[in-house]
Amino acid sequence: MSVSALTNIGFNFAQFNQNRADAVTSGANSSAASLTLRVATIQSQNFASLLNAAFAGNSAKDSANDAGIFDVLTSSTGSSSDALGNVLDTSSSKGLSASGRNTALFDPESAYRMMSVINYDEVSYKAQFSEMSQMKSWLSEMQQDAQSLGGISLTSSDDSIRASLQTFTDQYNAWVKRFDADMQSGSLLADTQAAQVSRYELEQSVENMFNGASDGLHGLRDLGLTIDPYSNLATLDSTRLDAVLASNKQGVVDTVQQFSANFAKSAELLNSDGNFIPKRLNNLSRAIAYIEDNKSSLQAEFGLGDAAKPSGLVAQALAAYQQMSGKTDSSH
């Protein structure tokens, strides 16, 4: 077999793996696509390493038959596809070492490390799925909480208006506190756009200065409801609210009603099909399914990898995922 023929085999193998990655999902930021691409990349690298070893003096030997890899690929007996298959199938025929490595690979350590990453990703994706599912549920509740403010009218007493705004403030703060730890740098949702955008959008909705503009007001802040830039928590200044109620109750009612409709709409959009949270949940679901469907074959090919050892928030979220899905996790 010529050098060009061998090169074409390597190229076709890499292209096959790339196509397999592309077929997992069409989403550009899909976790499943990223994972599959990593698998495809290391498979292609291993194959390339085999070819490099073959051309570097035919020194690499197959421990089973003492035949050089170059000899196997260029053997006159059998087709080139059969020879290629013999090389690529070594992982399944050799088995794993006691340490969980596939020593038939040219670089078993790199493969083992990649499997360690997959083991970690599996746990991380499940924990993220649990927390994003919780966020979806909380957003629905926040939507309902905001909609309840729409019932405020001129006939509502000052006390009931004040109580309704304080209730919403408390509910908003509960939402922020629930996911604050997840949002911290290095935590579960720190780099998850769907979670970060959700918090940002709701905060912007609370701070929208155009609610009540037709009545000379500048949003909820003129009613005494503001958000601290450091804690991200909301506070209601009752004294300021009482002053506006005394001077411009119609403006208060209009501002609250406009805010109610806008905030509820923002929460609804974030949870709508094809938008941030459902899209993220769908991508996570596909990545989890990919790992579960292929884990045995991946381990046979790349080695067992280090087991993931979740702790803290990740362990809690993983336990919630297992309860939600009715599954037990044997990956850690």
N, C-alpha and C positions, 0 to 999 in steps of 0.2 A: 504494500500500500504506500502511495506517495505521501510526501510531507503535506502537500496541499490537501489530499484527501483526509488526512488526520486532522488538519486544521479545520476543515469543513465539518467534520464530526463534532469537534469541540464547539464550534460556533452554533451548530444546530442544537446541540445539547443545552447550551446557554439560552438559546432562543426559545427552546421548549419550556425551560423553567420560567423564563420571563412571561411567556404566554400563559403559563399556569397561574402566575401571580396576577396577571391582568384579568384572568377569568374569575378570580375570587370575588371581585367587586369592581364596579366602575367608579366608586367614590375616591376622589384624589387623596383625601386625608383618612382613608379607612384604616383602622387598626389591623383588620384582617389582611388587607393588601400589603401593608408594611411588613407584617409578620411573614407572609408567604414570600415576599421578595427577599427577605433575609435568608430564608431557607434555600431559595433558588440560587442566591448569590454564593453561599458557602458550598452548595453542590457543584456549581460551575467552577469555583476556586479549587475544589478537590480534584475535579477532572483535569483542570489546567495543570495542577501540580503533578498529576500522574504523567501527563504528556511531557512536562519539563524534565521530569526524572528520566523518562524514556529517552529523550534526545540528549541528555547529559551523560552519555556513555553507556546507557543500558545497564546501569549499576543496580537499579532497584529490582529486587527479586520477590517473587510470590512465594510465601512460605510453604504453600501446599505442594507446588510442583517444581519449584526452583527455576521457573521460567521467567525471564525478564519481561517487564510490562510491555516494552517495545516489541519483544518477540510475540507476545500474546496478540497485540494489536495488528501486527503485520504477518501473522501466521498465514501460510498458504493453505492450511486446511480450514474449511469453514468460511462463511461470509464475514465481511467486515462488521456487519451488525451483530453477528454471533460473538465475535471477538470483543466488541464494545460491551456487549451484555455481560460477558464474563468479568470484565473489569468493574463495571458498575454494580454488579451483584455480589461483590465480595463481602459487603457488610452483612447481607442476609445469610451468607454461607458460613461466615466465620463466627458470628455471635459476639457477645460483649465480654470484656475481661472482668475480673473480680472487682475492679475499681469502677466499673460501669462505663469504660471507654470502648470505642470501636477501634481496635488496634489495626484493623484491615485498612483503615483510611490513611491517606498520606499524612494528614495533620489531625490526629484524633483529639488533641487538646483544644484546638479551635472549635471543632465540632462539639465537644463536650461543653465548652463555655457557652456556645450558642444555645445548646439545649438548656443550660442553666438559666439563660435569659428567657427562654420560652416558658420554663417552669414559673419564673417570677411573673412574667406577663400574664400567664393564666390566672394567677391569684389577683394581680393588680386589676385586670379587666373585670373580674367578677366583683371585686370590691367597688370599683367605679360604677359598675352597672347597678349595684345595690344603692349607692348614694345618689346616683342620677335618677333612679326610680323614686327615691324619697323626695328629691328636689321637685320632680314632676308633680308628685302628690301635694307637696306644700304649695307649689305655685297655683294649683287648682283651688286650694283653700284660700290663698291670698286673693285670688280673683273674686271669690265669693265674699270675702271680708270687705273688699273695696266696693263691690256692688251694693252691699248693705248700706253704705254711706249715701247711696243715691236716694234713699227714702227720707232724707232730711229735707224739710220744707219750712216755709215761713211760719207754719203753725207749730213747728217743733219748739219746745221750750229751750231756753239757753242751757239749762242743766243737761237736757238730753243730747243736745248738739255737742256740748263739752264732753260728755260721757262717751259718745260715739267716736269722737276723734281720739280720745284717750285709749279706747279699746283697740282702735286700728293701730295706734302707735305701739301699743304693747304687742299686738300680733305681728307687726312688721319687725320689731326687735327680736321676737322669738324666732322668726325666719332667719334673720341675720346671724343670731347666736347658734342656731342649729347647724349651719354650714360654715361658720367662721373658721373652725379648726381645719376643715377640709381645704379651705382656700389658701391657707398659709403656704409659704414657699417650701417646696419639697414634699408637700402633702398630696393626698389623693387627687384633688381637683384643681391643684395649683396651675396646671398647664392645660386644663380642659376648657376650651373656648366656650362651650355651651353653658358651663357653670358660671364662668366669669362674666359673660355677656348678660346672663339672667340677673345677676346681682346688680350689674351696672345699669341695665335698663330700668329695673324697678326703682333704683335710687334716683335716676334721672327723672322718672315719672313723679316721684314725690317732690323733687326740687323744681319741677316745671313752673316757671314764673308766668306763663301765659294763661294759666287757669285763673279765671276771675278778672282778666284784663279789661273786659268791657265794663266792669264795675269799679275800675280804678285800683284793683288789687293785683299783687304780684305773686300769685300762687299761695301754697300753704304756709310759706314762711311769714306772710303778712298776718296769718292767723295764729302764729306762734309755734308752728310745727316745723322743726328744722332737723337736719342730720349732721351729726358730728363728723368731721372729715377724718378723724383718727380712729375712732371706734366704729364708725359706720352705723351707729345707733341713733334712733330718732328720739326727740324730746318734744313735749308740748308745753308751751308757756301759757298757762291758764289765764294769767293776768292780761297778757297781750290779746288773747282770744276774747276775753270779756270786754275789753275796750273796743274791739272791732264790732262785736255783736251789738254793743250799745250805739255805735255810730253808723253802722252799715250792715245790718242783718241780712238784707237782700244780697249784698255782695258776698257775705259769708256763705249763704245757701248756694248761690250760683257757683262760687269757687269750689265748694265741696262736691257739688253735683258733677261739675266738669271734671274734677280730679277723679271722682269715682268711675266715670265712664272711661277715661283715658288709661287709668291704672289697670282696670279690669281688662281692657283691650290689649294692653302690653303683655299681661300675664297669659292671656288666651293665645296670643301670637307665638309666644315662646314655647307653648305646649302644642301648637298646631302641627298637623302632619307635615313632614318635610322640613320643619323648622329645627332650631338648634337642639332642643332636648330630645325629641323623638329621633332625629337623625343620629345623634350621638349614641342613644340607646340601641338603635338598629346596628350601627357599626360595631359596638361592643358585643352585641349578641352574635354577630357573624364571626367575629374574632374568637369568641369563646367556643362557638360551635366548631370552627376550623381546628382549634387545638384539640378539643375533645374527640373529634372524628379521626384525627391523624396522629394522636400522641403516641400510640404504640409503634406505628411505623416510623415516626420521627426518632423515637428513642432507639429503635433497632438500627437506624441508619447513623445517628449522630452520637449515641451514648445516652446514659440516663440523665446526666447533668446534676448539679446540686439541687436538692429539694428547696423550695421556697419556704421561708420561715417567717410568716407574717406576725406582726405584733401591733399593739396599740390600735389606732383607728382602722388600719387595714384588716387586722384580725377581727375587729368588731363588725366591720362592713362585710367581710367574707362570711362570718357566721350568719349575718342577716340574709345574705344572698342564698346560702344553703337552706335556710328556713323558708325563704320565699320560693325557691325552686324545688324544694323537697328532695334535695340531693345532699349526699355527704361527699366531702372532698378528700381524696386520697393522695393529692399532689403535694402535701406538705406534712 
